Amino acid sequence: MSLTPAIKNSLFLLIGVVFVLIITPTLFPKSYYEPTGLTYAPPSWQHPCGTDLNGRDLLYRILTGGQISILIGCCGAFISLFVGTTYGMIAGYRGGFLDSGMTRFIDILYSIPRLIFVLIFINAFNEHLQKTAHHFGYSWIVSSSRIIILILSLGLIEWLTMARIVRGQTLSLKERPYILAARVLGQNHLTILWRHLLPNLTGILLVYMTLSIPAVIIDEAFLSFLGLGVQAPQASLGSLLAEGASALNPLHSAWWTLLFPALLLFCILLLLHQLGNALRKIRLYPHVSY
Amino acid sequence: MLLVLFCVVSITFFLIRLSPGGPFDSERKISPVIEHQLQIKYRLAGPLWRQYIDYWNDLLHGDLRISTKYRNRSVSEILAQTLPVTITLGSLAFLLALSCGIFIGALAATHANSRIDHAALLLVIVAISLPSFILGPLLILIFCVGLHWLPVGGWGTPLQLLLPAVTLAIPFMAVIAKLLRDSLCETFQEDFIRTARAKGLSETALVYSHALRIALLPVVSLSGPLAANLLTGSIVIETIFHIPGAGNFFINAILNRDGFLLCGAVIVYCALLVVFNFLVDLTYLVLDPRIRNNGENA
């Protein structure tokens, strides 16, 4: 399998962005993450992206916000991949009573607007987790308990789509002749799932994995935009966007507080989507000539 | 389906009642006597299972109770005022996304690997990477604050409707177009397409009457979740564009721990989605003869 230029380019850029997000904030002088007296200073050499309402340097805030967004996205997507694939394959392959039960369960979870699900989850478990972590002396959990819970709950939300797609695909794949042939040859169900169905699902799994990282990032930004996600003093790109949107008014608009977080989030999402797309071209549907 | 609604109501009720913090928590401490009176007025007193059964009793009589935040306004009154706005916005965006998405997807698939395909793909990727909370403020920045072409927010005139509906529709349009293009490309390799081509069918008829029917399946299976996402997406749109829809009350209900309003909103949202999912299942049967026949053979 050779990598096409499109994959190389987007992978290279993506690694570059992640590298910049991780490394650069540590290189900043200390004065950068302390408030200055300038509120809403426009972009200048001193502050390339301007400053925000409290006079903090926006570039530094965007970079650290991007770190948090990407962290939540990757971890959440991995959880969703694992849960969703297992659930979807079992439901789609077994069929019958179990399948309708499991599908109904997904329907129920779907019908709960996700917001409520995550919010309740955060509220109900944030204090419990903090107390437990404090009890066992893990202070790093206490300070970032909200992010940990966000990752868990977003991962446990996103698998619904993954499971539904895997189930639908399994449902139509298992009607194909080669599954019948495998069954006639006497292979057991586990082998058929692992050896025959999973390889045929990898394409779509890969696509939805690369699609669910940005999906989790979007969900997180959505929650933070509404003020229900990552809380101050920590910031993610979503909460920075919300600050930018609220700074927007016809008289004196601080456009940079909106534009730069939007631009970074857009770039991250664009690169991830581009990568997923390029990967799909070589991995998915090998029998289709593109 | 009634079972689904039952579970949803139960889960929502218990999650709200069991999470820490109550609807009467405020900066000022209120005396236990007054708090007890309030609890009796809003029927929140007594053991939890009692409250639960009471709530069901009211629900079955068509009473969604009164809001604990917006005093003296009943939940059904609030929902009756705000829901039509949300539904109008949502259905408009859904139709927009579906029609544009199918058109772009079909166009890209029929011209696979041409310049049109690449342009469509680029458009799709850019659109997917612009969720409503990025696109909305940016569009406001450009069209309202910068160019003064459109009103910033509000509700009522078609011009005010334009920007929110487009903002809501664009990411979903992209998802539909992308999915349809790929599934069409796969469908083109199937035997029945070769047969149809061999018997001399025109390319247009081939795409729109034979291939699209099968290729729409992934799109249909996605349209259920899509509708749910539209509902949640409309919440953020309503916040950005200051639209008096149900979404604003939904957010406030969460922040104020306004349990009955939240429950009421969830019930109505879920009822909508359950009906929609049922329609999706029916569409599945209509579209793919392979799935339809499967039930008869078994």
Boltz contact constraints between the chains, C-beta under 6 A:
constraints:
  - contact:
      token1: [A, 107]
      token2: [B, 4]
      max_distance: 6.0
  - contact:
      token1: [A, 107]
      token2: [B, 277]
      max_distance: 6.0
  - contact:
      token1: [A, 108]
      token2: [B, 4]
      max_distance: 6.0
  - contact:
      token1: [A, 108]
      token2: [B, 7]
      max_distance: 6.0
  - contact:
      token1: [A, 110]
      token2: [B, 228]
      max_distance: 6.0
  - contact:
      token1: [A, 111]
      token2: [B, 8]
      max_distance: 6.0
  - contact:
      token1: [A, 111]
      token2: [B, 270]
      max_distance: 6.0
  - contact:
      token1: [A, 111]
      token2: [B, 273]
      max_distance: 6.0
  - contact:
      token1: [A, 111]
      token2: [B, 274]
      max_distance: 6.0
  - contact:
      token1: [A, 112]
      token2: [B, 8]
      max_distance: 6.0
  - contact:
      token1: [A, 113]
      token2: [B, 232]
      max_distance: 6.0
  - contact:
      token1: [A, 113]
      token2: [B, 269]
      max_distance: 6.0
  - contact:
      token1: [A, 115]
      token2: [B, 232]
      max_distance: 6.0
  - contact:
      token1: [A, 119]
      token2: [B, 254]
      max_distance: 6.0
  - contact:
      token1: [A, 120]
      token2: [B, 15]
      max_distance: 6.0
  - contact:
      token1: [A, 120]
      token2: [B, 19]
      max_distance: 6.0
  - contact:
      token1: [A, 123]
      token2: [B, 19]
      max_distance: 6.0
  - contact:
      token1: [A, 124]
      token2: [B, 19]
      max_distance: 6.0
  - contact:
      token1: [A, 161]
      token2: [B, 225]
      max_distance: 6.0
  - contact:
      token1: [A, 168]
      token2: [B, 221]
      max_distance: 6.0
  - contact:
      token1: [A, 218]
      token2: [B, 131]
      max_distance: 6.0
  - contact:
      token1: [A, 225]
      token2: [B, 133]
      max_distance: 6.0
  - contact:
      token1: [A, 245]
      token2: [B, 137]
      max_distance: 6.0
  - contact:
      token1: [A, 250]
      token2: [B, 145]
      max_distance: 6.0
  - contact:
      token1: [A, 253]
      token2: [B, 145]
      max_distance: 6.0
  - contact:
      token1: [A, 258]
      token2: [B, 137]
      max_distance: 6.0
  - contact:
      token1: [A, 262]
      token2: [B, 134]
      max_distance: 6.0
  - contact:
      token1: [A, 262]
      token2: [B, 138]
      max_distance: 6.0
  - contact:
      token1: [A, 266]
      token2: [B, 129]
      max_distance: 6.0
  - contact:
      token1: [A, 269]
      token2: [B, 129]
      max_distance: 6.0
  - contact:
      token1: [A, 270]
      token2: [B, 129]
      max_distance: 6.0
  - contact:
      token1: [A, 273]
      token2: [B, 125]
      max_distance: 6.0
  - contact:
      token1: [A, 273]
      token2: [B, 128]
      max_distance: 6.0
  - contact:
      token1: [A, 273]
      token2: [B, 129]
      max_distance: 6.0
  - contact:
      token1: [A, 274]
      token2: [B, 125]
      max_distance: 6.0
  - contact:
      token1: [A, 285]
      token2: [B, 186]
      max_distance: 6.0
  - contact:
      token1: [A, 288]
      token2: [B, 185]
      max_distance: 6.0
  - contact:
      token1: [A, 288]
      token2: [B, 186]
      max_distance: 6.0
  - contact:
      token1: [A, 288]
      token2: [B, 189]
      max_distance: 6.0
